[in-house]
Amino acid sequence: MTARTDRLRALLAERILVLDGATGTYLQGRDLGPGDFGGEAYEGCNEHLVLTRPDVVREMHEGYLAAGADIVETNTFGGTRIPLAEYGLAHKVRQINATAARLARAACAKFETPERPRFVAGSMGPGTKTISVTGGITFDEVAAAFAEQTVGLVEGGADILFLETQQDTLNVKAALLGIDRAFAEAGRVLPVVLSVSIETMGTMLAGQSIEAVYVSVAHRDLLAIGMNCATGPDFMTDHLRTLAQLSRFPVSCFPNAGLPDEEGRYNETPELFVRKVERFLAEGWVNIIGGCCGTTAEHVRALVELASRYRPRTAAPVRRTVVSGIEVLPIEDDRRPVIVGERTNVIGSRKFKELVIGGDLDQAAEIGRRQVRGGAQVLDVCLANPDREELADMTAFLDVLTRKVKVPLMLDSTDHRVLEQALERCQGKAIVNSINLEDGEERFEKVGPLIHRYGAAVVVGCIDEDKARGMAVTRERKLQIAERSYRLLTEKYGVAEEDIIFDALVFPVGTGDQNYVGAGAETVEGVRLIKEALPRTKTILGISNVSFGLPAAGREILNSVFLYHCVKAGLDLAIVNAEKLERYPSIPEEERRLAEDLIHWRGDDPVAAFAAHFRGKTAVAKRSDRSALPLDERLARYIIEGSKDGLVEDLAEKRTQAKPLEIINGPLMAGMDEVGRLFNDNELIVAEVLQSAEAMKAAVAYLEPFMEKTESATKGKVILATVKGDVHDIGKNLVEIILANNGFRVVNLGIKVPPEDLIAAFRAHRPDLIGLSGLLVKSAQQMVVTAEDLRAAGVRCPVLVGGAALSAKFTAAKIAPAYGELVCYANDAMQGLDLANKLVDGRTREAAAAEVQAAQARLREAPAPAAKRAAPAVASLIRHDQPIPTPPDLKRHVLDRFPLEEIFPYLNPAMLYGKHLGLRGNLEALLAAGDEKARRLRERVAAVENELLATGAMEARAVYKFFPAQSEGETICLYGPDRRVL
């Protein structure tokens, strides 16, 4: 890196830098003719103007620099051989790019001073072909084209390379590798900015969201990442906010001057443009701001003035394990275990193998799609058939599969050449499966560079060079190898710890092999030890290996019980056929015991006992016999077990006894409540919860036609949406049915609805009410964000919110203030109907709104239950002689493994015993009075505390930091390093 690069990086932290405006808009405004372009054959090739009319290009740069731009882009947007070949100019790639950079450099030299440097950004557009969308070009061809362009831009004196308006992440990856090659040949490295185009549908043309794009390139050392083109500022808000929350790089944004009209003109004036862009700066989301299509020197001048009033974004990214395909998949505790589909594997699936051999890759890919529909969140792909060419099979299959599924892929191969070709076909961040120390560091040395080059997570098997016991069976050996691999990968090979996934190895426990006696329990405990010692890494297991060689009817049982115990120990990913897993809660107690005896090797001969029980039996999809249960219990069991067999018949019978809404709110919701409890207790996995959701949807769909419909005219219009990032819609769909059957016209926007889509729907439909739903904890915060965006867009419609993660208190304290208008919390669908009825009725609207707002004001003012607020001090009692303590530093401190015995005394007894354990009354008073229930609960809590202290099963961590502060009346103000109020 040069001194100019160092200065540029320093400036990004000091102030918001301003990029120039549109190139095409300026050149079109000059009314150039064929002669200006060098003849009719070149008309429209703006890049050729650097050779034929350099004066025009120089005047453009100087106009933007005079307006105050810090960075100007070269006139090389279409400067690779791909678009230039269409004009017969492929042989001039280097000349055009070098000349363009020199023109921009000369212009900058006229305006820059030591105090105010100006920078040249080499513009590198997407070209006219994309690997994923248009086809007709290969990864290597894209890489070569950008390498060639880079050589010219470096030669001409560019300070930065701007990969802009990118529409396909595969093209981006290829371009970055091409740039790397050019840097290596030139012996010089320039900083790179990546800017992608997010279309109005919320993704790039190739389908990735801004989060998925970031995950795919986060391994790179970018100067900045951002967005440009496609839309005006209005549609960028949510995407830019998301990027600003995630990125470890500075963030850039240069929107169009609105959307074009029917004649292709961009009509946002500089004043309107900066008014819309101002929020991006005020929120602290950007480091570089500029303009794209339709923006002029006057837009840039307005941006310069705006940027002078705000501080640049400060990066504070959260480190987490995330992989991606077209869609993003965070691997987090609340998603455990992530299910990895195992059937797109020629070793594990005979059908898949036969389809590949027969050349029917489309049907082979359908196996992968069916796994995803069945709950797989990642697909393991293995084409290692010793009788065939693995490289050819892998590349051909991935070309088909990646067009059918959006989930991340796990590339299962021991050949690093196959892995590299496979990674070139994955838009997102894939998982490499796998490496180990069986041959020393050989695999690490071959695969490590691929992880850096393409961005991937990696599975690391607990295997080393030991010839006698290389595959770790005992928990101690598993941990020993994991810790050694961790040190090598993080310290020697530079792999981020959150990208390491340890395979603690699963061995068959029923083969009679003495080497594997008790191996099931060793794997469970091995997972636990690895998670405790290396908490930022993840773990994975191939679950079905545990039951190899046992009767088919018992394999599903053992797999399910084994998975349950592994998840309890901390397992993050499970390679398993989710469609064939037996639900743990549905397994009879005796069969659970037989499986656990085999896993933990209890009893005289657990293999014989297990085999004897299941020999001759056949595996069935759903084992539960519901026929003897009461009707309401049967209906609940359908939901709990995710089964539809017999559901309609029992619903028909129940309809003779109760109304449809009573059935939904009664046994069906009781089933869903139990599903939630089982999931929280790790007895159900995500795929099984989704099956339960499908059963609930089927039940509601059957009952809907029988619901009583209001005879009145339409009461009003309601828009419903599940907020961005949440795919759960059972509750929302139930609200839709109830509202629609009670006189409302409902517009259901579906799931994962970003704020801009909601705003567009509001403007299109002009509803009387908006309803927002969300099940996940993060959805509550997303509702706050959505409320802020609705307010910024001028929406004034009453909003109803509901979902498992919400409360009336959160609504009052967070969502309502963010919106500034009426926000009502509904505990269930019927309360939502009641509120909707009141809010659309002119006779009751004002009173209902006033009642909600008064209740929310009381909630906001209510003190915390456990805190006793002292009487406010009067001025005469304020002490002015107290010394102000000086903290040791103002740095962030992390406390790891904080002693639990110091934390337990601070547990709030009112919350613990009253809210969570159901004890009515004051604990201490009840104990003093000899209350038996209070005594039992206190003893149980003490037992849990003692167990946690003895086993170390729970770890406490904390973060603290000192801030400068002062009081202003009843408010305490905290200050950041720059003395601005936080």
Secondary structure, DSSP 8 states (H G I E B T S, - for coil): --HHHHHHHHHHHHS-EEB---SHHHHHHTT--HHHHTSGGGTT-GGGHHHH-HHHHHHHHHHHHHTT-SEEE-S-TT-SHHHHGGGT-GGGHHHHHHHHHHHHHHHHHHH--SSS--EEEEEE---S--TTTT-S--HHHHHHHHHHHHHHHHHHT-SEEEEEEE--HHHHHHHHHHHHHHHHHHT----EEEEE---TTSS-TTS--HHHHHHHHTTS--SEEEEESSS-GGGGHHHHHHHHHH-SS-EEEE--SS---TTS-----HHHHHHHHHHHHHTT--SEE---TT--HHHHHHHHHHHTTS-----------EEESSSEEE--GGG-SEEEE--SBTTT-HHHHHHHHTT-HHHHHHHHHHHHHTT-SEEEEB---TTS-HHHHHHHHHHHHTTT--S-EEEE-S-HHHHHHHHTT-SS-EEEEEE-STTTTHHHHHHHHHIIIIIEEEEEESB-S-TTT-B--SHHHHHHHHHHHHHIIIIIS---GGGEEEE-----SSS--GGGTTHHHHHHHHHHHHHHHSTTSEEEEEGGGGGTTS-HHHHHHHHHHHHHHHHHHT--EEES-GGG---GGGS-HHHHHHHHHHHHT-SS-HHHHHHHHHTT----S-----TTS-HHHHHHHHHHHT--TTHHHHHHHHHTTS-HHHHIIIIIHHHHHHHHHHHHTTSS-HHHHHHHHHHHHHHHHHHGGGS----S---EEEEEEEBTT----HHHHHHHHHHHTTTEEEEE--SSB-HHHHHHHHHHH--SEEEEE--SHHHHHHHHHHHHHHHHTT----EEEE-TT--HHHIIIIIHHHH-S-EEE-SSHHHHHHHHHHHH-TTTHHHHHHHHHHHHHHHHHS--TT--------GGG--S-------S-S--EEE-S--HHHHGGGS-HIIIIIIIT---S-HHHHHHTT-HHHHHHHHHHHHHHHHHHHH------EEE----EEEETTEEEEB-TTS-B-
